[in-house]
Amino acid sequence: MCGRFALSLPDDAMARLFEAVPANDLPPIPNFNICPSTQIHVIYHENDQRRLVPMRWGFVPHWYKSAGDGPLLINARAETIAEKPAFREACRRRRCLIPADGFFEWHRPEGGEKLPWYIQPAGEGSMVFAGIWQDWEQDGVRRSSCAIVTTEATGRMAEIHHRIPVILQAGDWGKWLGEEGHGAARLMLPAPDETLRFHRVGRAVNSNRAAGPALIEEIDI
């Protein structure tokens, strides 16, 4: 699963990168410890344009009366997303992009404690997760929520954790957003090892209250 990530790209640069119209209430960045149930940056396509908006990280199915009516759905498995009642409609009609600098994952060595790793692009630039989103209404207020799509990890990533977010290349953003016809299902693949960089980070990130760029700094192992 993907349960924590970082983002430092300024809003104006993000809007230019994705050619999206930004909302006025985007969450503060940089944030080096983005946690589930918080507001995150999301790009989706509506009325012939891309929009950069805040959404709650934790998908709320349409039958929920409130965000807390069931488990917190922060990830959607690529293998079952098209069939799961919670996700199938969003998979067809409401796909989105979720930008990040990189994400954290925890690995437990045999007989040891969980240790945090940070995974980021091997080169320059941002990482973009495939996502799905959903609106729901509570007390007359329309709210939006999202989940990160994950798939089975391979290669080096599989040595750390068995799941990995679906990471989209820039040339595939339009297809995932539904701007370029069909074929989005073929994008739900694990990123090749050579496109990623992996390093150990300190245990401070184990706390969802931790903050600051030191959380993503490499430590000696």
C-alpha positions as CSV (number, residue, x, y, z in Angstrom):
1,M,0.0,0.0,0.0
2,C,1.0,3.7,-0.1
3,G,0.2,5.4,3.2
4,R,2.5,8.4,3.3
5,F,4.1,10.7,0.7
6,A,5.8,14.0,0.2
7,L,5.2,17.0,-2.0
8,S,7.1,20.3,-2.4
9,L,6.3,21.6,-5.9
10,P,4.7,25.1,-5.6
11,D,1.1,25.5,-6.6
12,D,1.9,27.8,-9.6
13,A,4.5,25.4,-10.9
14,M,2.1,22.5,-10.5
15,A,-0.6,24.3,-12.4
16,R,1.9,24.9,-15.2
17,L,3.2,21.4,-15.3
18,F,-0.3,19.9,-15.6
19,E,-1.8,22.7,-17.6
20,A,-4.5,22.9,-15.0
21,V,-6.7,25.7,-13.5
22,P,-5.8,25.9,-9.8
23,A,-8.3,26.2,-7.0
24,N,-8.0,28.9,-4.4
25,D,-8.0,26.6,-1.4
26,L,-5.1,24.2,-2.1
27,P,-3.5,22.6,1.0
28,P,-0.2,24.1,2.2
29,I,3.1,22.8,0.8
30,P,5.9,21.8,1.1
31,N,4.6,18.9,3.1
32,F,7.1,16.0,3.7
33,N,4.7,13.8,5.6
34,I,1.3,13.7,3.8
35,C,-1.0,11.4,5.7
36,P,-4.3,9.7,5.0
37,S,-7.6,11.6,5.7
38,T,-5.8,15.0,5.0
39,Q,-6.4,17.2,2.0
40,I,-4.1,16.6,-0.9
41,H,-3.4,18.0,-4.4
42,V,-5.4,16.3,-7.2
43,I,-5.7,17.0,-10.9
44,Y,-8.8,15.9,-12.8
45,H,-10.5,16.7,-16.1
46,E,-13.9,18.4,-16.3
47,N,-15.6,20.5,-18.9
48,D,-12.7,20.4,-21.4
49,Q,-10.1,21.5,-18.9
50,R,-7.9,20.2,-16.2
51,R,-8.4,21.4,-12.6
52,L,-6.0,21.3,-9.7
53,V,-8.0,21.0,-6.5
54,P,-7.8,19.7,-2.9
55,M,-9.4,16.4,-2.1
56,R,-9.5,14.3,1.0
57,W,-7.2,11.3,0.8
58,G,-9.5,8.5,1.7
59,F,-12.1,7.5,-0.8
60,V,-15.7,7.7,0.3
61,P,-18.1,5.4,-1.6
62,H,-21.4,6.9,-2.7
63,W,-23.4,5.0,-0.2
64,Y,-21.6,6.3,2.9
65,K,-23.6,8.8,4.9
66,S,-20.4,10.3,6.3
67,A,-16.6,9.8,5.8
68,G,-16.4,7.6,8.8
69,D,-19.1,5.1,7.9
70,G,-16.6,2.4,6.9
71,P,-12.8,1.7,6.5
72,L,-10.5,4.4,5.3
73,L,-10.0,3.6,1.6
74,I,-6.7,5.3,0.8
75,N,-5.6,2.7,-1.9
76,A,-7.5,0.9,-4.7
77,R,-6.0,-2.3,-6.0
78,A,-5.5,-2.3,-9.8
79,E,-6.3,-6.0,-10.0
80,T,-9.9,-5.5,-8.7
81,I,-10.6,-1.8,-9.2
82,A,-13.0,-2.4,-12.1
83,E,-15.1,-4.8,-10.2
84,K,-15.2,-3.5,-6.6
85,P,-18.5,-1.8,-5.9
86,A,-16.8,1.0,-4.1
87,F,-14.4,1.8,-7.0
88,R,-15.8,0.6,-10.3
89,E,-17.7,3.7,-11.4
90,A,-14.9,6.0,-10.4
91,C,-12.5,3.7,-12.3
92,R,-14.6,4.3,-15.5
93,R,-15.5,7.9,-15.1
94,R,-13.5,9.7,-12.4
95,R,-9.8,9.1,-12.7
96,C,-7.2,11.7,-11.5
97,L,-3.6,12.4,-11.1
98,I,-1.9,12.8,-7.6
99,P,1.5,14.5,-7.7
100,A,4.3,13.7,-5.2
101,D,8.0,14.1,-4.8
102,G,8.2,10.5,-3.5
103,F,6.5,8.1,-1.1
104,F,7.4,6.2,2.1
105,E,7.1,2.5,2.6
106,W,8.0,0.3,5.6
107,H,10.0,-3.0,5.4
108,R,10.2,-5.5,8.2
109,P,13.4,-7.6,8.0
110,E,13.0,-11.1,9.3
111,G,12.9,-11.0,13.1
112,G,13.3,-7.2,13.1
113,E,11.2,-4.0,13.4
114,K,9.7,-2.1,10.5
115,L,12.1,0.4,8.9
116,P,11.1,3.3,6.7
117,W,12.2,3.7,3.1
118,Y,11.7,6.7,0.7
119,I,11.1,6.0,-3.0
120,Q,11.5,8.8,-5.5
121,P,12.1,9.3,-9.2
122,A,15.5,8.3,-10.4
123,G,15.8,11.5,-12.3
124,E,14.6,15.1,-11.9
125,G,10.9,16.0,-11.6
126,S,7.8,14.9,-9.8
127,M,6.2,11.5,-9.4
128,V,2.6,11.2,-10.5
129,F,0.3,8.6,-9.0
130,A,-2.8,7.2,-10.7
131,G,-5.9,8.0,-8.7
132,I,-9.6,7.8,-8.6
133,W,-12.0,10.3,-7.0
134,Q,-15.6,10.5,-5.7
135,D,-17.9,13.3,-4.5
136,W,-20.3,12.8,-1.6
137,E,-22.6,15.2,0.2
138,Q,-22.7,15.8,4.0
139,D,-24.9,18.3,5.7
140,G,-25.6,19.9,2.3
141,V,-22.0,20.4,1.5
142,R,-20.3,18.7,-1.4
143,R,-17.0,17.1,-0.6
144,S,-14.5,15.3,-2.7
145,S,-12.3,12.3,-1.8
146,C,-9.7,10.2,-3.6
147,A,-7.6,7.0,-3.5
148,I,-4.2,6.1,-4.9
149,V,-4.2,3.1,-7.3
150,T,-1.7,0.4,-6.4
151,T,-0.4,-2.7,-8.1
152,E,1.8,-5.7,-7.3
153,A,5.4,-4.6,-6.8
154,T,8.3,-6.1,-8.7
155,G,12.1,-6.0,-8.6
156,R,13.7,-3.9,-5.9
157,M,10.4,-2.5,-4.7
158,A,9.1,-6.0,-4.0
159,E,12.0,-6.5,-1.6
160,I,10.6,-3.6,0.5
161,H,6.9,-4.1,0.1
162,H,4.6,-6.2,-2.1
163,R,2.6,-3.2,-3.4
164,I,3.5,0.0,-5.3
165,P,1.5,3.0,-6.4
166,V,0.8,3.1,-10.2
167,I,3.2,5.8,-11.4
168,L,2.2,7.5,-14.6
169,Q,4.6,9.0,-17.1
170,A,3.8,12.5,-18.6
171,G,2.8,11.0,-21.9
172,D,0.1,8.9,-20.2
173,W,-1.5,11.6,-18.1
174,G,-4.1,12.4,-20.8
175,K,-5.1,8.8,-21.3
176,W,-5.5,8.2,-17.6
177,L,-7.7,11.4,-17.3
178,G,-9.9,10.1,-20.1
179,E,-8.9,12.8,-22.5
180,E,-7.5,10.4,-25.1
181,G,-10.1,7.6,-25.4
182,H,-9.7,4.1,-24.0
183,G,-6.6,2.2,-22.8
184,A,-6.3,3.4,-19.2
185,A,-6.3,-0.2,-17.9
186,R,-3.0,-0.9,-19.6
187,L,-1.3,1.8,-17.6
188,M,-1.8,0.1,-14.3
189,L,1.6,-1.5,-14.2
190,P,4.6,-1.3,-11.7
191,A,7.3,1.2,-12.5
192,P,10.6,-0.3,-13.7
193,D,13.4,-0.3,-11.2
194,E,15.5,2.0,-13.3
195,T,12.9,4.8,-13.0
196,L,13.1,4.8,-9.2
197,R,15.6,5.6,-6.4
198,F,15.3,3.9,-3.0
199,H,16.9,4.9,0.3
200,R,16.5,4.4,4.0
201,V,15.2,7.3,6.1
202,G,15.1,7.9,9.8
203,R,12.4,6.6,12.1
204,A,11.0,10.1,12.7
205,V,8.5,9.6,9.9
206,N,6.9,6.8,11.9
207,S,4.9,9.6,13.5
208,N,2.2,11.2,11.5
209,R,3.0,14.5,13.4
210,A,6.6,14.6,12.2
211,A,7.4,17.4,9.7
212,G,10.2,18.9,7.7
213,P,12.6,18.0,4.9
214,A,14.8,15.9,7.2
215,L,12.2,13.2,6.9
216,I,13.3,12.3,3.4
217,E,17.0,12.6,3.9
218,E,19.0,9.4,3.4
219,I,20.6,7.7,6.4
220,D,23.5,5.2,6.5
221,I,22.5,1.6,6.9
